Amino acid sequence: MARNLGELILTAAATYGDATAFQIRRGFRTEPLSFRQAAERARRTAAWLQAHGLQTGDRLAIWSPNMPEYAVLLFGAWMAGMVAVPIDVRSTQETVDRFVAASGARLGFKSRHVEGGFAAPVEATYLLEDLFQHVADTAPLAALPDVAPQQLAEIVYTSGTTGVPKGVMLTHANLIAETEALQRAFPLDRRERALSVLPLSHVLEQTVGLLLPFTSGVRVSYTPRLNAVTIARTLRTDRVTCMIVVPELLRLMLDGIERRAREEGRWRQWQLAHRLAPPLPFPLRRLLFRDVHRALGGHLRFFGCGGAPLDVRTGTAWERLGVHIYEGYGLTETSAAATINNRREHRLGTAGKPLPGVEVRIGADDEIQVRGPTVTPGYYQNPELTAQSFVDGWLRTGDAGAFDADGFLRVLGREAFKIVLPDGRNVYAEDVERALNQHPLVRDSCVIGLEGPRGETVHAVLLTDAPERAADIVREVNRELAPHQQIMGFTVWPEPDFPRTPILKPDRKVIRAVVQGQRPVSAPKGEPAPGTARDPLTAIIARVAGQPPEAVREEAELGTDLGLDSLGRVEVLAAIEEELGRVVDEMQVGPQTTVAELRRLVERAAAAESEREPARWHATWWARILREGLQWTLFRLIDHWVQLEVVHPERLRRIPLPSILIFNYQGPYAPLIVLRVLPRRLRHRLKFAVDDRLWRGRERWQGLLAEAGVQAFPFAKRGAIRASLDEMGRWLDAGYAVIISPEGDSEPDGKLLPFLGGTGLMAVEMQVPVVPFRLEGYHRLFAPKVPFPHLPERRGRVRLIVGEPVSFPPGTPYEEATRHLEQIMSTLQ
């Protein structure tokens, strides 16, 4: 057993080495990080933190969405014996200030996408996205300090903006015990691929979603933004097999699938398939619902679920789809899971059995109590609360539960949510909610106790698309409930969704206050007004244009007033798709488009769909044979017409993969001359970005021939170029080189034309070397007005000059990169 988390992380890194541990898609590229790289950067981070004055036991605050840098920062802090204070990204500034003050954090890391900052006692704040640049020049920590197992690893705050902040202390021993117990109860195959959707500020994601995969050799994917579009895209592109989720996310995903079945007129088939599924094995269920699985990426096998009780209806529906649901139970105080369902012992509607080494008992008043190495030593600087939370060494969870005859734990509900009726009988709100949520007209519910003349009564708050049927819903559900559980009153929630906690549970305190008339339905800050920093469209435009939010006026033109050129507009639309889940046609947006006009386009835009999967048939054995034959024929024709002189041929062997190859277009088949001289290893790993007009109309056969002969793909050089850049990025991610002409067209005299503006964007954002090739004399072989203009008119000498690879650091202005490449191409000798 590892003595501390630093040892645990280094052992895993040594075991899994260069396999990918984390990856995230930013812009047009996927950024992978291997196990070895993650550990090496964590050691650099540990040394960097020490160089900035932090010592063993010092606290550092983290306020950010998930990303590989978050995981590496946690690892680095733990290696150096420092204490992390993770803060939920949705926390208010007031909450952050309270947590920072209570913890005494000396250093702060936040995302550039999080508004606000850290106040005293934080001495300095850094952007988490820049972590790897900060630590790049710092030597890795030579030897890890001797961190004792009982030393604090983190303080996780679980209270809101009122009352004394409740900081749960978790030690290195706690997190190691949890990780090793999970490995024994639920071993992961290295071939699993996980998607991280719960916040890393939540201990469930830290242990089950980070430490367990890392110590099992499983790759974890992160997304810069979490919405339906990015989740669906990542499920598909990263071939995700598993996710750690909360019940609300499962319900929302299922609602979306069912809504789509209704909209497409397939509801009867959907219901029939659900009736046919129960007796089938899971592989046949996935086949039965193959369209659903195709939308989910085609590889999703199971969900781990925790954070709140899962209603049986949702769990059963997912299992009928052929996706396993493994529910567990635990608290922050138990380092996440205390009980778990696993592949061997699995029962829907329960929280499973205790983890190895963890003891769970039912105490007085049916309270679930936990003891073992995963349990917190207590609350930070709060001995009174610590003493109240333990009885004879057992943690009092505040949850009521019971074990069935086979030892599976069933969670009845939170003691704090228990409704005590006037006759003394108890009603657990979660029991009533489970019944309500199984009604087909109920999207979600929240049950609270309201004081009446004779005491507390059961009151239901409903989310339903049929508010006029609310009374009928309550009557029908009451028939299924025990006499003492009867719903005596109800409220239809007037907004599309409940206010929710960071793990998506309905916020009972807010809902109760609204029902009792103590606060308005909407939060006091209301909806963000257009033109303010909190308006998402304004924030996107301001960020891309480098302008303050107040400059983004509704009447401002994107080009003239805000300085957004064609590439800037592409970046804005890409952000709108990723962050707002809407696709705006690029051809509808020009330099004279105002912010107000763009806002109307966004409001009318369709929800984003997953982009086209790149064709993979090129890699089949028969396609390779066909390609070899076509290329052999084309090369013989080139050799017949062209007397080729290659200048600097020694540079061909040094062309890296992946890379972008650019050449000046001088006539038909000019790129084939470049292909002719490339080493065989490059020819098989080369994609041609070809004008997408070749795939249109009667000329489409030429595009298909280009796909077969040279692995071409359609590339829009004007108009809607973002999808083309996405596809280019995916081929570069796969280790290919991409060849493209940066000119918009060609001149009969062979003169070099100005490069298109997208050239600089490709060179900077793709973050691969750019290798220039210059053709001279090829244009003289053609006469444009002969009967066969696509064939050479005469044989002749052609020079091909090979340039050296050129790279651009992140942040280089696109126009500067374009001009630099133009200059290199024009002077290449």
N, C-alpha and C positions, 0 to 999 in steps of 0.2 A: 504493500500500500504506500502510495506517495505520502511524504511528510507534509507537503504544502502544495498549493495549486501551481506554483511555478514548476515544481518537479513533475506534476501530472501533465502539464502542457508540453514540457520538453520531451517527456517520454513518448507522448502521442506524436509529436513532430518527428522524432527519430524513427518511429515505427512506420509512418505513412509518407514521409519524405516529400517527394515532388508531386504527389497527387494533389488535386485542387481541394482546398479546404473551404474557401469562401469565393463567391463571385457576385458582381453587381454590374448591371448594364447602365452605363452613363453615356448620354449622347447616342452615338452610333456604334459604340464598341462595348464589348463585355470585358470587364477587368477581373481576371482571375488572380487568386492568391493561394499559393501552395501551403501545405502544412509547415514545410521548412521555412518558407518566407514569412509566414505568420509568426512563428516563434522567433525568428531572427529580428523582425521588426518590433516584436514585443520586448526583446532584450534591449534594442536601441531605445525604445520608449522608456523602459525602466531607467536606463542610464541618463536619458534626457530629463526625466522628472527629477532625478537626483541632482543633476547639474543646475536645475532651476530652483534648488533650495528645499525640495520636499524630502522628508526623512521618513523612516519606518514609522507607521502609525498615523502619519498625516493624511488628511482627507482631501479628495478632489471630487468636484461635482461634474456630472455629465447630463446634459440636457439636449437630446438629439433624437431623431429617428434612427432606425437600425441601418447599419452599414458595416463593411468589414473593418473600418477604422475604429468603430465602437468596440468590437470584439478584441482587437489588438490593444486598445487602450486599457480595457479591463485586464487583459493578460499581463501587460506591462506593469500596471499598478500592483497586481498581485505578486508578480515576480520581485518587485522592489519592497514588498511588505507594506504597501500603502493601502488606504481604505477608500473604496469607491462609494460615491453617493449618487446612484442613478436616479434621475428625475423624469417622470413621464413627460413626453414631448407636448402633451396637450395641457399641461399644468399652467395655471395663470401666473403672472408675474408675482402676485402677492404670495401664492403658494411656494414658488421657487425661493423667494426671499426668506420665508419662514424656515424652509428646509435647510437652506444654506446657513442661516444664522444658528439654527439648532445644532447642526453638525459641526460647525466651525471649519468648513471647507476652505482651504487656502488657495486652490487653483480651480479654474472652471473651464470646461470644454463645452461648446454649444455648436449646433449646426448653423450654417449661414441662412438656412430657411426658417429658423426660429426667431420670431420677434422678441425683443427684450434682451436682458443680459443679467449678469450677476452683480450683486451689491456686496459690501463688506460682510464678512471678513475675507472674501475672495480677493487675492492680491493681483491676479492677472487672468485674462480670459483669452482663449485660443479657439479658432474654428476647427472643428473636428475633421472636416473634409481635408484640411491641410496637414493633418498629423504626419503623414509619411514624408512630406517635404520638410517639416520641422525636424524630424529625427534622422533624415538621410545622412547628414554629415557627423552624426554622433556614433562613436564606436559602441558596439553591443556590450552590455554589461558582462564583464569577464567571468565573474562568479556571483551566483545568486546569494543574497544574504540569508542567514539561517532564520527563516520564518517559522515560528512554532505553530503546530497545528491549531492551537486554541487562540491564535491571534486573529483579530478581526480582518475579514476580507471586504465587507461592505456593510453599509447601513441603508436599509430600504424603508422609506417612509410610506406609511399606509393611510395617514389621515389627510383631511383636506385643509381648508383655510381657517377652520374654526377649531378652538381648543388647542391643547398642547400637542405639537407634532409627535406622532408615535413612530419612532425609528427602530425597526427590527434589526438587531445585530446578528449577522451571520459570519461564522468563522471559516477558516480554511478547512478545518475538520468537518464542519457541517456540509459544505459544498462537495467535498471529496466523497464523504459517506453517501450523499444523495446520488452522485454520479455513479459510483460503484454499485450501489443497490439497483439503480435503473439498468445498468449493464447486465446484471444477473437476472433481473425480472423480465427485461425486454431487450435482449441483444439485437443490435442492428447489423444487417449485412452491409458490407462496404459499398455494395452496388446501389443502395438507397440514395435518393437525392431529395433533400429537404428544401422547402421554401419557408423563410422566416416572415411571419405576419404579425405576431404578437410583439409588443415593445420589449426591447432588451432591458428596460427599467423594471420589468416584471420578472420575479425570480423564476416563474414557470418557464419563460423563454430562455433565461440564462442557463438553467440546468437541463431541461428536456430539449430545448431548441438550440443550445450552443455547446455546453460541456459534454453532453452525451454524444452528439454527432462528432465532435472534434476528437474525442477519445475512442470513437468507433471507426474513424476513417471515412465518415460520410460527408459529402459536399453539401454546403448550405448556400442557397441563393438569397440575395437581398435585392430589393427594388428601391430606387430613390423616392418613389411615391407609391402609396398603397391605395389603389382603387380597382374597380372591376376590370378595367382595361389592362393595367399593369400586371394584376394577378393572373388573368387569363393568358396574357402574352408570355409571362415567365413560366407558367405551368407547361406551355407548349414548347417554348424554345429551350428550356433547361431540363425538359423531360422529368419533371418533378414527380416523385413517387409518394411523398408523405408530407404532412403539415401538422404543426401543433396549433390548435385553434381553441376558441371559446365557443360555447353553444350558440351564441347569437350569430356568429359568423357562419356556422353551419346552416342555421335557419335562413339567413339572408341568401346564401348561395343556392339553397334548395328552392326558395321562393323565386329566384331569378330563373332557374331551370324550368320550374312549373309554369311561370308566366310566359316563357318563350313557347312552351308546348301549347298553351292556350292560343297565343297570338298566331301560331303557325297552323292552327286547326288540327292539331294532333292530340287533343286531350283524351279522346276515347282510346286511342292506341296506347297512350301513356298509362291510363288506368288499367287497361287490359294487361300490359306488360308488368305492372306492379302486382296483379293477381297471379300471374304466371311465375314470378320470380322466386317466391319463398322456397319451393322444394329444389331449386336448381343450385348446383355448386357455383362458387363465386366467379370462376372464369366464364361460365355460360351466362351468368347475370350481366357481366361486362359486355358480352357479345349481344345480349338482348337490348342493352342500352348503349350500343356502340356510338350513336350520334352524341349522346351526353358525354361519353368518355373522350370522343374526338374534340369536343369543345373544351374539355378539361385537360387537354394535352395528350391524352391517350396512354398515360403511364401511372396515373394516380391510383394508389393501392390502399392507403389507410390514412385516417386522421387520429392523432392523439388529442384528447379533449379534456379540458379542465377549467378551473376558474369559477365555475358555476354548475349547478345540476343541469343535465341534458334531458329534455323531455323525450320520452320513449318514441313518440310519433316521428320526430326528426331523425333519431338514431335508426329506427326501423326503415324509414324511407331511404336513407343512405346505404344501409346494408342491402336492401333490395336492388339498389343500383350496382352493387358489386364492390362497394368500398367499405372496408372494415372500419368500425368505430371502437376505439379503446379509451374508455373514460377512466379518469382517476380522481382522487380527492386529496386535497392538501391546502396548506396556507403558506403565506410568506414565512411564518414562524417555523414551518417544518421543511424549509428549503424547497418548497413546491410539493411534490407528490408524497403522500404518506401511504396511500393505497392506490392500486392500479389494476386494471384488467390487462391481460396479456394474451398472447396467441394460444397458450395452453389452457388458461382458465379465463373465460370470457362470458359475461352475462350482461346484456343490455338492461338499462334501468338501475344498475348498481354502480358503485365506485370501485369495485374490485376487491382485492385482498391486500393486506399490508405488505409493504416492500420488505425484502430480507433485512433483518436487523432492526426493523421498526416495530414497536408494539403499539397496538390500538385497543382501547377498551371503551366500554359504555359505562359512564359514571352516573352520578345522581342526576335526576331529571333528564335521563336519556342523553346526557352530554357526551360527545365524542372526545376522548382524551388520548394524547399521543405521548410516547416516550421513546427516546433512542438517540443515536448520534447525529441525526439530521435536525434535531430540535434546537432552536435558538437558545443562547444563554440568557436572553432577556431583551429589554428595551433600553436604548441608549440614554444614559443619564436620567433614568426614570425607575429607580428601585421600587417605588410604591406599586407602579403598574406591573412590574416584573413579579413582585410577591403575590399580587392578586391573580396573576395568570397561571400560577402553578399550584398544584396540590400534591404533596408527597412526591415531587419530581415529575409529575405528569402535567403536560401542557393542557390547559382548559381551552378548547377551541371555540366555545360559544355556539357550536353547531350540535343539533340533535340528530341522532342516528340509531340504527339497529343493524345487527348482523342476522342474515338469514341462516337456515339450517346448514348451508354449505359453506358458511364463512365469508360470504360476500357482504360488503358494507352498503347499506342503503342510507343516504343522507336525507333526513326528514326536513331539515330547514335550519335557518339561523335562529338561535335562541332570542336574538334581538328582534327578529321579525315575528316572533310568536305572538298570536292574538289570544288573549285570555278572556273568555266569555264570562258573562255575569254569573253563570252557574259553576264557574271554576274550571271548566274543560278548556283544553288547549287546541288551537288550530294553527298549524304551520302554513304560512302563506304560500310556500313553494308547492305544497300538496294541491292547493286549490288552483294555483297557476298551471300546474301540469295538466289538470283536467281542462281548464279553459283553453290552453294552447293546442289541445288536440281537436278542438272544434274547427271545422274547415273555414269558418268565416273570421276566425281570430288570428291576426298576425302576431300579436304578442300581448301580454297582460302583466299587470302589477297589482298584487293584492295587499291591502293595508288594513289596519284596524282603526276604525273611527269611533271616537267616543260618542255615545248616545245617552239618553236619559237614564238608562239602566246599566251602562257600561260599554265595553268595546263590542263592536259588531264587524262582521266581515264585509269589506267593501272592495269591489273589483274596478280597476281602471283598464279600459280596453283600447287596443289598437285594432281597428277593423275598417275594412273598405265598405261595410254595410252598416253604417251607424243606425239606420232606421230599424235594423233587425236586432239591436242590442238587447232589448228586453227578452226577445225570443231566445237569443243565445244564452242568457243567464238562466232562463227557465229550463232549457235543455240540459245545461251543465249541472244545474242543481239536482236533476234526476239521477245523476251519476255520483253525486257526493253524499257523504254520510250526513245524518241529520244535524250534527253539531257543526259541520263545515258549510252549511248553507250560506250562499251569498245574499246579503240583506239589502245591498244597494250597489249601484254601479255608476261610473262616469265614462263617457267616451272621450278619449284624449283628442283634443282638437287639432293637433299638429301631425305631420307625417310620421314622426318617430318620437320615442321617449327621450328625455335627457338621459345620458348614460355615463357610467363610470369609465375609467381608462380601459377596463377589460370588457366593455360593452354591456354590462348588466344595467338594467333600469335603475336610475338613481332615486331610490325610495324617498330620501329626505326631500328632494326637490318636488317629486310627484305629490307627496303628502302635503307639502306647503301649498302647492297650487290647488289641490282639491279642497283644502280647508280655507282657501281664499287669502292666504297669507302672503302670496307673491304672484306676479303675472305669469302667464304660461311661458312666454318667451323670456330668455335671459335679458337682463336690463340693457345690455349693450346692443341688443337687437341685431337686425341684419346689417352687414356692412354696406355703407353707401358707396355708389360709384364714385371713382376718383379719390378714394381714401386708401391708405396703406393696407387696410384689412380687406378690401375688395380684391378677390383673387385675380381677376383680369388686369386690374390696375397694377397689382404687384408683379405679375408676369411681364407686362410691357415695361414697367420701370426698371426691372432687373436686367432685361435684355438690352434696353436702350441706354442703360447707365444713367438714368434720370431720377430725380426725387419723385415720389408718388404725386406730389401736388402739381408737377409739370404735365402729368398725364391727364389733360383735360378732355372732356367728351368731344369737343370740337377740334382737337388737335389731330393733324394729319400724321400718319405713321412715318412718311418719308420727310416731308418738308419741315415739320415741327419737331419730330422726335428723332430724326436722323436714322431711321431704320431702312437700310438698303435691302436688296432682295434676300440676302442671306440672313439679315436680322429678322425679316418677316418670316422666313422659314423657321428660324429658331423660336419665334413667338408661337407659331402655329403648332410646332412640335410640343412646346410646353403646355399649350391649351389641351392637346390630345392627352398628354401624359398626366397632367394635374387635374383637368376638368372633365376628362373622359369624353370630349367632343371633337369631331373631325370637321374642320373647315376647309373647303376647297381652296387651294392656293391660288387658283386662277381668278378667284373672286376678290382677292386682296392685293391692292397695288399701293404705290407710294402716296396716292391721294386719298386712300381710305382713311376715314376718321375713326377715332376710338369708339364713338357711338355706333358707327356702321359696323365695326368689327364686333361690338357687343351684340348687335342684332343678329349677325351671322352666327355667333356662338349660340345664342338662344334658339335659333332655328336649326342648328346643326344636328345631324344624327349622332347617336351614341357611337363611339369608336368601336370598330370591329377589329379582330385580330388580322394582322397583315398577312399577305400571301407567304406561305411556306416556300422557301427556295427549292427549286427543282433539284432532286437528288439522283435522278436516273443517270446523270452523267457518270456517276461512279460505278455503275454496274459493269460486269465483265463484258457483256455484249456491246455496251456503249464504248468501252475502251477499244475493243477490236474495230468497231466502225470508225472511231476517231483516228486510230492509227492508219487505217486505209485511206481515209479522206485526206489526212495531213500528208501522207506519202505522195498522193497524187498532186496536191497543191504545191508541195515543195519541188516536185519535178518541173511543174510549170514555171515556178519562180526561177529555178536554176536555168531554165531555157531562155527566159526573157531578161534576166537581171545578172549582170556581172558585179557581184557584191564585194565591196571592200569594207571590212569592219575595222574601225579605229578604236584602239584600246580594248582588244578582245579579252585581255586578262581580267578586266573588270567583271566580265560575265560570271565568272566563277565565284565572285564575292557578293553577288546579289543576295540579300537576306530574305528570309520568309518569316512572317508575311511582309509585303511591301506593295507600294503602288508604282507601276511603271507608266511613265507618260511619254508620248511621242508626238511629233508634228505630223498631222495628217496631210499627205500629198497626193492621195488618189486611192482608187479601189485596191483593196487587198494590201495596203501599206502595212497594217499591223502584222500580216503574215510574215513580212520580212523580219520583223523583230522576233516573232515566234521561231522563225527558221534558225536563228543564230543562238537561241537560248539553250543552255544545257538541258539534257533530258529530264533531270530531277525537277527543273522549273516548269517545263512544258506540261508535266502531269499535275502541277499544282498552280495552274494559271487560269484565271477567269477573265474574259473579255467583256468590258462594259461597253455595250453597243447601243447606238441611238435607238430608242424604243419605237421610232416610226417604222423600223424594219419589220416589226411584228404586226403591222396594221394592214387591213385591206388585202388587196390582191398580191402584195409583196410579202405576205406573211411567210411564205415558203422560205424566203431568204433568212428570216429570223430563225426558223426551225432548223435550217441547214447550218446556221452559225452556232446554234446550241449544240448540234451533234458534232460539228467539225472542230470547234475551238472552245467549247464550254462557255459560250457567250450567255449573257443575261441582259434583258432590256434595261436601259438607263436613260431617264429623262434629263436631258441637259438644260432644258428650260421648263418653266411652269412647275408642275408638282414633282419636285426633285427629292423631297424628304424620304419617300418610300424607297427610292433608288439608293439613297445614301444608307438607309437602314440595311438594305440587302447587301450593299458593298461591305458594310461593317460586319455582317454575319459571315461573309466569306473570308474576310481578314481574320475574324475570330477563329475560323476553322484552319488557319495556317496557310491560306492561299495567297498568291500575289494577284493583284488586279491590274489590268492594263487598260488605259483610257487615253483618248486624245483630249487635251484641255482646251482646244480651239473649238469654236462653234461651227466652223465649216472649213473649207480649203480654198485657196486661190489658185487659178490656173498657172500662175508664174512661180508657184512654190513658196511665196513669201509667207513668213510666219505671221499669223494673225494674233490679235490680243487674246489672252486666255480668258475663259469664262470665270465669273466671280466665284463659282463654286470650287474652283481649283484650290484656293487658299483654305477654304473651309475643310476640304478633304485632307489636305496636307497637315493641318493643325489638329482637327478633331479625331482623325483616324489614328493618330499617334504611331505611325509606322514610317520607315524611311521612304523617300520618293526618289526613284531612279529615272533620270531623263535619257531619252534616246532621240537623236536628231538625224532625220533622213535628208539627204541632199541628192538632187538629180532625178529622183523617181518621177516627178511630175512631167519631165520631158519625154517619158515613154508613152504618154497618152495624148490623143487628140480628141477634144470634147465633141466634135460634130461628125464623127465617123459612124457607120451603121451599128457598131458594137462598142459603145463608149466605155464599157466596163472591162474591155480587153486592151492590153497594150498595143500601140500602133507599131512600135519598133523595139529592138533590143538595145540595151544601153548600160552604162556604168552607173552604179548607185553607191553612195557612201553612207554608212551607218555609224554614227559616232556615239559611243557608250559613255555616259556620264557617271560620276560618283554618287552614291546615295546621299540625300540631303534630309535632315531632320529638323523639326521645328518644336521648340518647347511649348508646353501648354500656355495658353493666354496670348500667343503671338497674334496680332491683328491679321485678319484674313486678307485684307488688301495688301498688307506688307508681304505676306507669304506668297500671294499671287505674283506681285511684281518681282520678287526675288527669283521665283522659278522661271518667269519670262526672261529675266536677264540671263540666267544660267543657260537656258535653251538657246537664246540668240547668240551667245558667245561660245557655245560648246565647239571645241576644235579637237 
